[in-house]
């Protein structure tokens, strides 16, 4: 509830939540490394419940693999649009 007595309702959006987790994880893994990053760090940054990592990625390792795939796709996208020598 908010201070005004009205209840705040959040809409569930699986795709948005998954992307928020990926974005937070990419930043944490890049800055702190895999070993030093905890699932709690990532979920706190994303503003979601820690159980959602297992729901969408099965584990911290699965989330890391998804981050590597996302980074690889981004590099391919950039390379496809770069001028060729």
Chimera marker file (.cmm) of the C-alpha trace (Angstrom):
<marker_set name="trace">
<marker id="1" x="0.000" y="0.000" z="0.000" r="1" g="1" b="0" radius="0.5"/>
<marker id="2" x="1.107" y="3.535" z="-0.561" r="1" g="1" b="0" radius="0.5"/>
<marker id="3" x="0.855" y="6.313" z="1.990" r="1" g="1" b="0" radius="0.5"/>
<marker id="4" x="-2.423" y="7.468" z="0.455" r="1" g="1" b="0" radius="0.5"/>
<marker id="5" x="-4.184" y="4.208" z="1.247" r="1" g="1" b="0" radius="0.5"/>
<marker id="6" x="-4.276" y="2.959" z="-2.344" r="1" g="1" b="0" radius="0.5"/>
<marker id="7" x="-2.712" y="-0.315" z="-3.319" r="1" g="1" b="0" radius="0.5"/>
<marker id="8" x="-0.013" y="-0.358" z="-5.980" r="1" g="1" b="0" radius="0.5"/>
<marker id="9" x="-0.491" y="-3.233" z="-8.417" r="1" g="1" b="0" radius="0.5"/>
<marker id="10" x="2.419" y="-4.400" z="-10.523" r="1" g="1" b="0" radius="0.5"/>
<marker id="11" x="1.708" y="-6.146" z="-13.779" r="1" g="1" b="0" radius="0.5"/>
<marker id="12" x="3.656" y="-9.307" z="-14.409" r="1" g="1" b="0" radius="0.5"/>
<marker id="13" x="5.741" y="-9.225" z="-17.537" r="1" g="1" b="0" radius="0.5"/>
<marker id="14" x="7.957" y="-12.288" z="-17.930" r="1" g="1" b="0" radius="0.5"/>
<marker id="15" x="9.902" y="-10.929" z="-20.897" r="1" g="1" b="0" radius="0.5"/>
<marker id="16" x="10.613" y="-7.643" z="-19.117" r="1" g="1" b="0" radius="0.5"/>
<marker id="17" x="11.642" y="-9.406" z="-15.906" r="1" g="1" b="0" radius="0.5"/>
<marker id="18" x="13.936" y="-11.771" z="-17.803" r="1" g="1" b="0" radius="0.5"/>
<marker id="19" x="15.537" y="-8.814" z="-19.599" r="1" g="1" b="0" radius="0.5"/>
<marker id="20" x="16.003" y="-6.921" z="-16.323" r="1" g="1" b="0" radius="0.5"/>
<marker id="21" x="17.798" y="-9.947" z="-14.903" r="1" g="1" b="0" radius="0.5"/>
<marker id="22" x="20.004" y="-10.209" z="-17.990" r="1" g="1" b="0" radius="0.5"/>
<marker id="23" x="20.874" y="-6.508" z="-17.915" r="1" g="1" b="0" radius="0.5"/>
<marker id="24" x="21.716" y="-6.578" z="-14.206" r="1" g="1" b="0" radius="0.5"/>
<marker id="25" x="23.743" y="-9.770" z="-14.594" r="1" g="1" b="0" radius="0.5"/>
<marker id="26" x="25.718" y="-8.425" z="-17.562" r="1" g="1" b="0" radius="0.5"/>
<marker id="27" x="26.744" y="-5.388" z="-15.543" r="1" g="1" b="0" radius="0.5"/>
<marker id="28" x="27.631" y="-7.407" z="-12.436" r="1" g="1" b="0" radius="0.5"/>
<marker id="29" x="29.564" y="-10.110" z="-14.291" r="1" g="1" b="0" radius="0.5"/>
<marker id="30" x="31.473" y="-7.508" z="-16.315" r="1" g="1" b="0" radius="0.5"/>
<marker id="31" x="32.328" y="-5.417" z="-13.259" r="1" g="1" b="0" radius="0.5"/>
<marker id="32" x="32.804" y="-8.001" z="-10.497" r="1" g="1" b="0" radius="0.5"/>
<marker id="33" x="33.419" y="-11.243" z="-12.405" r="1" g="1" b="0" radius="0.5"/>
<marker id="34" x="31.505" y="-14.493" z="-12.187" r="1" g="1" b="0" radius="0.5"/>
<marker id="35" x="32.899" y="-15.769" z="-8.878" r="1" g="1" b="0" radius="0.5"/>
<marker id="36" x="32.376" y="-12.529" z="-6.961" r="1" g="1" b="0" radius="0.5"/>
<marker id="37" x="28.842" y="-11.961" z="-8.240" r="1" g="1" b="0" radius="0.5"/>
<marker id="38" x="26.004" y="-13.443" z="-6.230" r="1" g="1" b="0" radius="0.5"/>
<marker id="39" x="22.496" y="-14.171" z="-7.404" r="1" g="1" b="0" radius="0.5"/>
<marker id="40" x="21.298" y="-11.875" z="-4.609" r="1" g="1" b="0" radius="0.5"/>
<marker id="41" x="23.420" y="-9.012" z="-6.060" r="1" g="1" b="0" radius="0.5"/>
<marker id="42" x="21.814" y="-9.490" z="-9.449" r="1" g="1" b="0" radius="0.5"/>
<marker id="43" x="18.254" y="-9.754" z="-8.193" r="1" g="1" b="0" radius="0.5"/>
<marker id="44" x="18.698" y="-6.742" z="-5.910" r="1" g="1" b="0" radius="0.5"/>
<marker id="45" x="19.958" y="-4.709" z="-8.885" r="1" g="1" b="0" radius="0.5"/>
<marker id="46" x="17.049" y="-5.914" z="-11.028" r="1" g="1" b="0" radius="0.5"/>
<marker id="47" x="14.511" y="-5.349" z="-8.257" r="1" g="1" b="0" radius="0.5"/>
<marker id="48" x="13.089" y="-8.867" z="-8.427" r="1" g="1" b="0" radius="0.5"/>
<marker id="49" x="12.780" y="-11.934" z="-6.216" r="1" g="1" b="0" radius="0.5"/>
<marker id="50" x="15.807" y="-14.248" z="-6.117" r="1" g="1" b="0" radius="0.5"/>
<marker id="51" x="13.629" y="-17.246" z="-7.079" r="1" g="1" b="0" radius="0.5"/>
<marker id="52" x="13.139" y="-15.751" z="-10.543" r="1" g="1" b="0" radius="0.5"/>
<marker id="53" x="16.726" y="-16.596" z="-11.534" r="1" g="1" b="0" radius="0.5"/>
<marker id="54" x="15.878" y="-20.282" z="-11.208" r="1" g="1" b="0" radius="0.5"/>
<marker id="55" x="12.539" y="-19.765" z="-12.929" r="1" g="1" b="0" radius="0.5"/>
<marker id="56" x="14.003" y="-18.132" z="-16.041" r="1" g="1" b="0" radius="0.5"/>
<marker id="57" x="17.583" y="-19.456" z="-16.146" r="1" g="1" b="0" radius="0.5"/>
<marker id="58" x="17.657" y="-22.545" z="-13.864" r="1" g="1" b="0" radius="0.5"/>
<marker id="59" x="20.800" y="-21.303" z="-12.036" r="1" g="1" b="0" radius="0.5"/>
<marker id="60" x="23.496" y="-18.645" z="-11.809" r="1" g="1" b="0" radius="0.5"/>
<marker id="61" x="25.419" y="-20.631" z="-14.414" r="1" g="1" b="0" radius="0.5"/>
<marker id="62" x="22.407" y="-20.636" z="-16.731" r="1" g="1" b="0" radius="0.5"/>
<marker id="63" x="22.097" y="-16.865" z="-16.324" r="1" g="1" b="0" radius="0.5"/>
<marker id="64" x="25.801" y="-16.464" z="-17.100" r="1" g="1" b="0" radius="0.5"/>
<marker id="65" x="25.398" y="-18.569" z="-20.256" r="1" g="1" b="0" radius="0.5"/>
<marker id="66" x="22.448" y="-16.391" z="-21.310" r="1" g="1" b="0" radius="0.5"/>
<marker id="67" x="24.636" y="-13.312" z="-20.791" r="1" g="1" b="0" radius="0.5"/>
<marker id="68" x="27.357" y="-14.804" z="-22.997" r="1" g="1" b="0" radius="0.5"/>
<marker id="69" x="24.784" y="-15.571" z="-25.696" r="1" g="1" b="0" radius="0.5"/>
<marker id="70" x="23.387" y="-12.024" z="-25.507" r="1" g="1" b="0" radius="0.5"/>
<marker id="71" x="26.881" y="-10.528" z="-25.737" r="1" g="1" b="0" radius="0.5"/>
<marker id="72" x="27.716" y="-12.766" z="-28.692" r="1" g="1" b="0" radius="0.5"/>
<marker id="73" x="24.518" y="-11.760" z="-30.497" r="1" g="1" b="0" radius="0.5"/>
<marker id="74" x="25.300" y="-8.096" z="-29.890" r="1" g="1" b="0" radius="0.5"/>
<marker id="75" x="28.796" y="-8.514" z="-31.343" r="1" g="1" b="0" radius="0.5"/>
<marker id="76" x="27.349" y="-10.258" z="-34.409" r="1" g="1" b="0" radius="0.5"/>
<marker id="77" x="24.814" y="-7.470" z="-34.858" r="1" g="1" b="0" radius="0.5"/>
<marker id="78" x="27.545" y="-4.832" z="-34.639" r="1" g="1" b="0" radius="0.5"/>
<marker id="79" x="29.793" y="-6.754" z="-37.043" r="1" g="1" b="0" radius="0.5"/>
<marker id="80" x="26.961" y="-7.128" z="-39.553" r="1" g="1" b="0" radius="0.5"/>
<marker id="81" x="26.502" y="-3.342" z="-39.641" r="1" g="1" b="0" radius="0.5"/>
<marker id="82" x="30.182" y="-2.407" z="-39.638" r="1" g="1" b="0" radius="0.5"/>
<marker id="83" x="31.780" y="-1.275" z="-42.882" r="1" g="1" b="0" radius="0.5"/>
<marker id="84" x="33.938" y="-3.973" z="-44.439" r="1" g="1" b="0" radius="0.5"/>
<marker id="85" x="37.515" y="-3.066" z="-45.443" r="1" g="1" b="0" radius="0.5"/>
<link id1="1" id2="2" r="1" g="1" b="0" radius="0.2"/>
<link id1="2" id2="3" r="1" g="1" b="0" radius="0.2"/>
<link id1="3" id2="4" r="1" g="1" b="0" radius="0.2"/>
<link id1="4" id2="5" r="1" g="1" b="0" radius="0.2"/>
<link id1="5" id2="6" r="1" g="1" b="0" radius="0.2"/>
<link id1="6" id2="7" r="1" g="1" b="0" radius="0.2"/>
<link id1="7" id2="8" r="1" g="1" b="0" radius="0.2"/>
<link id1="8" id2="9" r="1" g="1" b="0" radius="0.2"/>
<link id1="9" id2="10" r="1" g="1" b="0" radius="0.2"/>
<link id1="10" id2="11" r="1" g="1" b="0" radius="0.2"/>
<link id1="11" id2="12" r="1" g="1" b="0" radius="0.2"/>
<link id1="12" id2="13" r="1" g="1" b="0" radius="0.2"/>
<link id1="13" id2="14" r="1" g="1" b="0" radius="0.2"/>
<link id1="14" id2="15" r="1" g="1" b="0" radius="0.2"/>
<link id1="15" id2="16" r="1" g="1" b="0" radius="0.2"/>
<link id1="16" id2="17" r="1" g="1" b="0" radius="0.2"/>
<link id1="17" id2="18" r="1" g="1" b="0" radius="0.2"/>
<link id1="18" id2="19" r="1" g="1" b="0" radius="0.2"/>
<link id1="19" id2="20" r="1" g="1" b="0" radius="0.2"/>
<link id1="20" id2="21" r="1" g="1" b="0" radius="0.2"/>
<link id1="21" id2="22" r="1" g="1" b="0" radius="0.2"/>
<link id1="22" id2="23" r="1" g="1" b="0" radius="0.2"/>
<link id1="23" id2="24" r="1" g="1" b="0" radius="0.2"/>
<link id1="24" id2="25" r="1" g="1" b="0" radius="0.2"/>
<link id1="25" id2="26" r="1" g="1" b="0" radius="0.2"/>
<link id1="26" id2="27" r="1" g="1" b="0" radius="0.2"/>
<link id1="27" id2="28" r="1" g="1" b="0" radius="0.2"/>
<link id1="28" id2="29" r="1" g="1" b="0" radius="0.2"/>
<link id1="29" id2="30" r="1" g="1" b="0" radius="0.2"/>
<link id1="30" id2="31" r="1" g="1" b="0" radius="0.2"/>
<link id1="31" id2="32" r="1" g="1" b="0" radius="0.2"/>
<link id1="32" id2="33" r="1" g="1" b="0" radius="0.2"/>
<link id1="33" id2="34" r="1" g="1" b="0" radius="0.2"/>
<link id1="34" id2="35" r="1" g="1" b="0" radius="0.2"/>
<link id1="35" id2="36" r="1" g="1" b="0" radius="0.2"/>
<link id1="36" id2="37" r="1" g="1" b="0" radius="0.2"/>
<link id1="37" id2="38" r="1" g="1" b="0" radius="0.2"/>
<link id1="38" id2="39" r="1" g="1" b="0" radius="0.2"/>
<link id1="39" id2="40" r="1" g="1" b="0" radius="0.2"/>
<link id1="40" id2="41" r="1" g="1" b="0" radius="0.2"/>
<link id1="41" id2="42" r="1" g="1" b="0" radius="0.2"/>
<link id1="42" id2="43" r="1" g="1" b="0" radius="0.2"/>
<link id1="43" id2="44" r="1" g="1" b="0" radius="0.2"/>
<link id1="44" id2="45" r="1" g="1" b="0" radius="0.2"/>
<link id1="45" id2="46" r="1" g="1" b="0" radius="0.2"/>
<link id1="46" id2="47" r="1" g="1" b="0" radius="0.2"/>
<link id1="47" id2="48" r="1" g="1" b="0" radius="0.2"/>
<link id1="48" id2="49" r="1" g="1" b="0" radius="0.2"/>
<link id1="49" id2="50" r="1" g="1" b="0" radius="0.2"/>
<link id1="50" id2="51" r="1" g="1" b="0" radius="0.2"/>
<link id1="51" id2="52" r="1" g="1" b="0" radius="0.2"/>
<link id1="52" id2="53" r="1" g="1" b="0" radius="0.2"/>
<link id1="53" id2="54" r="1" g="1" b="0" radius="0.2"/>
<link id1="54" id2="55" r="1" g="1" b="0" radius="0.2"/>
<link id1="55" id2="56" r="1" g="1" b="0" radius="0.2"/>
<link id1="56" id2="57" r="1" g="1" b="0" radius="0.2"/>
<link id1="57" id2="58" r="1" g="1" b="0" radius="0.2"/>
<link id1="58" id2="59" r="1" g="1" b="0" radius="0.2"/>
<link id1="59" id2="60" r="1" g="1" b="0" radius="0.2"/>
<link id1="60" id2="61" r="1" g="1" b="0" radius="0.2"/>
<link id1="61" id2="62" r="1" g="1" b="0" radius="0.2"/>
<link id1="62" id2="63" r="1" g="1" b="0" radius="0.2"/>
<link id1="63" id2="64" r="1" g="1" b="0" radius="0.2"/>
<link id1="64" id2="65" r="1" g="1" b="0" radius="0.2"/>
<link id1="65" id2="66" r="1" g="1" b="0" radius="0.2"/>
<link id1="66" id2="67" r="1" g="1" b="0" radius="0.2"/>
<link id1="67" id2="68" r="1" g="1" b="0" radius="0.2"/>
<link id1="68" id2="69" r="1" g="1" b="0" radius="0.2"/>
<link id1="69" id2="70" r="1" g="1" b="0" radius="0.2"/>
<link id1="70" id2="71" r="1" g="1" b="0" radius="0.2"/>
<link id1="71" id2="72" r="1" g="1" b="0" radius="0.2"/>
<link id1="72" id2="73" r="1" g="1" b="0" radius="0.2"/>
<link id1="73" id2="74" r="1" g="1" b="0" radius="0.2"/>
<link id1="74" id2="75" r="1" g="1" b="0" radius="0.2"/>
<link id1="75" id2="76" r="1" g="1" b="0" radius="0.2"/>
<link id1="76" id2="77" r="1" g="1" b="0" radius="0.2"/>
<link id1="77" id2="78" r="1" g="1" b="0" radius="0.2"/>
<link id1="78" id2="79" r="1" g="1" b="0" radius="0.2"/>
<link id1="79" id2="80" r="1" g="1" b="0" radius="0.2"/>
<link id1="80" id2="81" r="1" g="1" b="0" radius="0.2"/>
<link id1="81" id2="82" r="1" g="1" b="0" radius="0.2"/>
<link id1="82" id2="83" r="1" g="1" b="0" radius="0.2"/>
<link id1="83" id2="84" r="1" g="1" b="0" radius="0.2"/>
<link id1="84" id2="85" r="1" g="1" b="0" radius="0.2"/>
</marker_set>
